Amino acid sequence: MKKQIISIIVCIAFVFTILPIPVYAAEDSQEFYNESNAESSHETISDENQTNNDATYDNEVNSINPNNNNTDPSNPDNSNFNDINLNNSNSAPSTEQSENSTKNDEGYTENVTNEITEELPLLQNFAQLQSLQEIVSSSVEGSFTILGGIEGINYTYNGAEVVIKNGADLTIFNTNSDTEIFDTNTSIIIANNANAKLTLAGVRISLNSNSPIAVRDGAQLTLTLQENTVNQLISNNSGCGIEVAGTATLIIEGEGSLICNGAMYYAGIGGAYMNNAGIIKIKSGIVTATAGNFAAGIGGAPYGTVDTIEIYGGTIAANGGLYAAGIGSGYPVEGGTIRISGGDITATGSMGSAIGGSFKRGASLRWKYWRQPRWFY
């Protein structure tokens, strides 16, 4: 008898370790647990009490599986010890338990969903940012493709001007890669007091009026020439290749090529007719600047001063117009301050200084001028 009881207890323990306890048996299981503790705490119980406890276990087993009709095959007299059959349908979780389990799962899912939902705006914002960046990477404005910015935030476009705003860092190139095709309608404007960066990666602009690129008063433009690209900025009638207003700063760098042609009275890079030119710095690149008559290739325009020209490196060719300097001032103005510390430079004036002032005007030179021949200044 004791061996059978022990066998049944072991079976019950095994089943409870692999199967969930049915919800409807929770209270009876607690009683079973209490009875089990009571038995273990009285190891010196008599045989008679042990028999009563055996009966109690019988009831507990039957209460766990009240409808169990599967008897132990080894018990032909169909005794009170009902075996726990692993295939017994009653050993599976009840419908109520399944519903509760589903509710618990739903609750867990809801909690997880709430946590994800709380993070979702950030994820959506990040996704939107990525989407905007993808849109920007193929943004076409007129003849140009513009990378790295958002229209309305970093720049505006009205069909005739791309106006670049403060903090912008853009790359621009002609959408049509045919080097014979120029944009003939659009100027690139750096807004007043803006500090911006612009990379030219194959820009070709030829305008009958206005300057292809204009850096307005108070603005600073860092212009990067992308390697292995040729960029051509031409004004045919009234404009500079790149116009630098009197209180503006232009910095040119990079490994690409830049060709700037100004119209009559306008510098290739620098001042517009009867307007002062600001600060021009060239660090690197292949730069060719040609002015119309009476204006400097790099520097001032007629009746306008030039603030400062600094050249640190690069391959520079500057061709002044009639009576003007190659690098310096336009007619009939002095050359301003010019500092040259490096680079391969070819400057040509026409009845003006190659580097310095215009016709019959001197310049304030700070480039080992004492080593230069008399004609230099």
C-alpha positions in Angstrom: 0.0 0.0 0.0 2.7 2.5 0.9 4.6 1.8 -2.2 1.5 2.5 -4.3 1.0 5.7 -2.4 4.6 6.8 -3.0 4.3 5.9 -6.7 1.2 8.0 -7.0 2.7 10.9 -5.2 5.8 10.8 -7.5 3.5 10.6 -10.6 1.5 13.6 -9.3 4.6 15.6 -8.6 6.0 14.8 -12.1 2.8 15.8 -13.8 2.6 19.0 -11.9 6.1 19.9 -13.0 5.2 19.5 -16.7 1.6 20.6 -16.8 0.0 23.9 -15.7 -2.4 23.6 -12.8 -6.0 24.1 -13.9 -7.6 27.2 -12.6 -10.7 25.4 -11.2 -8.5 23.2 -9.0 -6.6 26.1 -7.4 -8.4 25.9 -4.0 -8.2 22.1 -3.8 -4.5 22.3 -4.7 -4.0 24.6 -1.8 -5.7 22.2 0.5 -3.5 19.4 -1.0 -0.5 21.5 -0.3 -1.6 22.1 3.3 -2.3 18.4 3.8 1.0 17.5 2.4 2.8 19.9 4.7 0.8 18.5 7.6 1.9 15.0 6.7 5.6 15.9 6.3 5.5 17.7 9.7 4.3 14.5 11.6 6.7 11.8 10.5 6.0 9.8 13.7 2.3 9.4 12.8 0.7 6.0 13.5 -0.3 3.4 10.9 -3.9 4.2 11.6 -3.5 7.9 11.0 -1.3 7.1 8.0 -4.3 5.2 6.6 -6.5 8.2 7.1 -4.0 10.3 5.4 -3.9 7.9 2.6 -7.7 8.3 2.2 -7.2 12.0 2.3 -4.8 11.8 -0.6 -7.3 9.6 -2.4 -9.8 12.4 -2.1 -7.3 15.0 -3.1 -6.3 13.0 -6.2 -10.0 12.5 -7.1 -10.7 16.2 -6.5 -8.0 17.2 -8.9 -9.5 14.9 -11.6 -13.1 14.5 -10.5 -14.2 13.1 -13.8 -11.2 10.9 -14.3 -12.5 7.5 -15.6 -9.1 6.3 -16.6 -8.0 3.7 -14.0 -4.6 2.2 -13.5 -4.3 -0.8 -15.8 -2.3 -2.5 -13.1 -5.3 -2.1 -10.7 -7.9 -4.7 -11.9 -10.1 -4.2 -8.8 -10.6 -0.6 -9.8 -9.4 0.8 -6.5 -9.7 4.4 -5.3 -6.3 5.4 -6.6 -7.0 7.0 -10.0 -3.9 7.2 -12.1 -3.0 10.6 -13.7 -3.1 9.8 -17.4 -1.0 12.1 -19.5 -3.5 11.7 -22.3 -6.4 12.5 -20.1 -8.4 15.3 -21.6 -9.1 16.8 -18.1 -5.4 17.3 -17.6 -5.4 20.0 -20.3 -6.0 23.6 -19.2 -9.7 24.5 -19.0 -11.4 27.0 -21.3 -11.5 29.5 -18.4 -7.7 29.0 -17.9 -7.1 29.5 -21.6 -9.1 32.7 -21.6 -7.2 34.0 -18.5 -4.0 33.0 -20.1 -5.0 34.8 -23.3 -6.0 37.8 -21.2 -2.6 37.7 -19.5 -0.9 37.5 -22.9 -3.0 40.3 -24.2 -2.1 42.4 -21.1 1.6 41.7 -21.7 1.2 42.5 -25.4 -0.7 45.7 -24.4 2.1 46.8 -22.0 4.8 46.1 -24.7 2.6 47.9 -27.3 2.3 50.9 -24.9 6.1 51.0 -24.5 6.6 50.8 -28.2 3.9 53.5 -28.8 5.7 55.8 -26.4 8.9 55.5 -28.5 7.0 55.6 -31.8 7.1 59.4 -32.2 10.9 59.3 -32.0 11.0 56.4 -34.5 8.6 58.2 -36.8 10.6 61.5 -36.6 13.8 59.5 -37.4 12.0 57.8 -40.3 10.7 61.1 -41.5 14.2 62.6 -41.3 15.6 59.7 -43.4 12.7 60.1 -45.8 13.4 63.9 -46.1 17.1 63.2 -46.7 16.2 60.7 -49.5 13.9 63.4 -51.0 16.6 66.0 -50.7 19.1 63.8 -52.4 17.0 63.9 -55.6 15.7 67.4 -55.2 15.7 69.1 -58.6 15.3 72.9 -58.7 15.2 74.2 -62.3 18.4 73.0 -64.0 20.0 71.9 -60.7 20.1 69.0 -58.3 20.6 70.1 -54.7 21.9 67.7 -52.0 22.0 68.1 -48.3 19.2 70.6 -47.6 15.5 71.1 -47.5 13.7 73.7 -49.6 12.1 76.3 -47.4 14.5 75.6 -44.5 18.0 75.7 -45.9 17.2 77.4 -49.2 14.4 78.8 -51.3 13.9 78.6 -55.0 11.6 80.9 -57.0 12.5 79.9 -60.6 15.1 82.7 -61.0 17.1 82.4 -57.7 18.3 79.8 -55.3 18.7 81.7 -52.1 20.9 79.9 -49.6 20.2 80.6 -45.9 22.3 80.7 -42.8 23.7 77.3 -41.7 23.1 75.6 -45.0 25.6 73.0 -46.2 24.6 72.1 -49.8 26.0 70.4 -52.8 24.8 71.5 -56.2 25.3 70.4 -59.8 23.6 70.7 -63.1 21.1 67.8 -63.5 22.0 67.5 -67.2 25.6 66.2 -67.3 26.2 67.5 -70.8 29.1 70.0 -70.4 27.7 72.0 -73.3 24.4 72.7 -71.6 24.3 75.8 -69.3 21.6 77.1 -67.0 20.6 80.5 -68.4 18.0 81.6 -65.9 19.2 81.0 -62.3 21.4 82.9 -59.9 22.7 81.4 -56.6 22.4 84.0 -53.8 23.9 83.7 -50.3 21.5 85.6 -48.1 22.6 88.7 -46.2 24.5 87.8 -43.0 24.3 84.1 -43.7 27.1 81.7 -43.0 26.9 78.9 -45.5 28.8 76.1 -47.2 28.4 75.2 -50.8 30.0 72.5 -52.8 30.1 72.9 -56.6 30.1 69.5 -58.3 29.6 70.4 -61.9 27.7 73.7 -62.1 27.4 75.6 -65.4 25.6 79.0 -65.4 25.7 81.5 -68.2 23.5 84.6 -67.6 22.9 87.7 -69.7 22.5 89.8 -66.6 23.2 89.3 -62.8 26.0 87.3 -61.3 25.7 83.5 -61.3 26.8 83.5 -57.6 26.4 86.5 -55.3 27.5 86.7 -51.7 25.5 89.4 -50.1 26.6 91.9 -47.4 27.5 90.4 -44.1 27.5 86.8 -45.5 30.3 84.3 -45.5 30.5 81.5 -48.1 32.9 78.6 -48.0 32.9 77.4 -51.6 34.3 73.9 -52.1 35.2 72.7 -55.6 34.5 69.0 -55.8 37.4 67.0 -57.1 37.3 66.1 -60.8 34.6 68.6 -61.6 34.6 71.7 -63.8 32.4 74.6 -62.7 31.7 77.6 -65.0 30.1 80.8 -63.9 29.7 83.3 -66.7 28.0 86.7 -66.8 27.7 88.1 -70.3 26.4 91.7 -69.8 26.1 92.9 -66.2 27.5 90.7 -63.5 30.5 89.0 -61.9 31.3 85.3 -62.1 31.1 85.4 -58.3 30.1 88.7 -56.8 31.5 89.4 -53.3 29.7 92.4 -51.6 31.7 94.9 -49.6 31.1 93.4 -46.2 31.0 89.7 -47.4 33.6 87.0 -47.2 34.3 84.3 -49.9 36.6 81.3 -49.1 37.4 79.0 -52.0 38.9 75.5 -51.5 38.8 72.0 -52.9 40.4 70.1 -55.7 38.1 70.9 -58.6 38.2 73.6 -61.2 36.4 77.0 -61.3 36.1 79.3 -64.2 34.6 82.8 -63.5 34.0 85.4 -66.2 32.7 88.9 -65.4 31.0 91.3 -67.8 32.3 94.7 -68.6 32.8 96.7 -65.4 32.6 93.6 -63.3 35.3 91.5 -61.7 35.7 87.8 -62.5 35.6 87.2 -58.7 35.0 90.2 -56.5 33.2 93.6 -57.0 30.3 94.7 -59.1 30.3 98.0 -61.0 30.7 101.0 -58.6 30.4 98.7 -55.6 33.1 97.6 -53.1 34.4 94.1 -52.9 34.8 92.3 -49.6 37.3 89.6 -48.4 38.4 87.0 -50.9 40.4 84.0 -49.7 41.7 81.2 -52.0 43.1 78.1 -50.3 43.2 75.5 -53.1 41.7 74.5 -56.4 42.2 75.4 -60.0 40.8 78.9 -60.4 40.6 81.0 -63.5 39.1 84.5 -63.2 38.6 86.9 -66.1 37.1 90.3 -65.8 35.5 92.7 -68.3 37.2 96.0 -69.0 38.1 98.3 -66.1 37.7 95.5 -63.5 40.2 93.1 -61.9 40.2 89.4 -62.6 40.2 88.8 -58.8 39.4 92.0 -56.8 37.7 95.3 -57.4 35.4 96.9 -60.0 35.6 100.4 -61.4 35.2 103.0 -58.7 34.9 100.4 -56.0 37.5 99.3 -53.5 38.6 95.8 -52.5 39.0 95.0 -48.9 41.5 92.0 -48.7 42.7 89.3 -51.1 44.5 86.3 -49.6 45.9 83.4 -51.5 47.3 80.4 -49.7 47.5 77.8 -52.5 46.0 76.4 -55.6 46.6 77.1 -59.3 45.4 80.6 -60.0 45.1 82.5 -63.3 43.7 86.0 -63.0 43.1 88.2 -66.0 42.2 91.9 -65.5 40.4 94.0 -68.0 41.6 97.2 -69.6 43.3 99.6 -67.1 42.8 97.1 -64.3 44.9 94.6 -62.3 45.0 90.9 -62.7 44.7 90.6 -58.9 43.8 93.8 -57.1 41.7 96.7 -58.0 39.7 98.1 -60.9 40.1 101.4 -62.6 41.0 103.9 -61.1 41.3 102.6 -57.5 44.2 101.4 -55.4 44.7 97.7 -54.9 43.8 97.3 -51.3 45.6 94.7 -49.1 46.9 91.6 -50.9 48.5 88.7 -49.1 50.0 85.7 -51.0 51.7 82.9 -49.2 51.6 80.1 -51.7 50.1 78.7 -54.9 51.0 78.7 -58.6 49.8 82.1 -59.7 49.6 83.7 -63.1 48.3 87.3 -63.0 47.9 89.5 -66.0 46.9 93.2 -66.0 46.0 95.3 -69.0 47.8 98.7 -68.5 47.4 97.9 -64.8 49.4 95.9 -62.3 49.5 92.2 -62.6 49.0 92.2 -58.9 48.1 95.4 -57.2 46.5 98.7 -58.4 44.9 99.7 -61.6 46.4 102.1 -64.2 48.7 104.6 -62.5 47.6 103.4 -59.0 49.7 101.5 -56.5 48.8 98.8 -54.0 49.5 97.8 -50.4 51.4 94.5 -51.1 52.4 92.0 -48.4 54.1 89.3 -50.4 57.8 89.7 -50.5 57.3 92.6 -52.9 60.9 93.7 -52.4 62.0 90.6 -54.4 59.7 91.4 -57.4 60.8 93.4 -60.4 59.8 97.0 -60.9 57.0 96.2 -63.2 55.4 94.0 -60.6 53.8 97.0 -58.9 
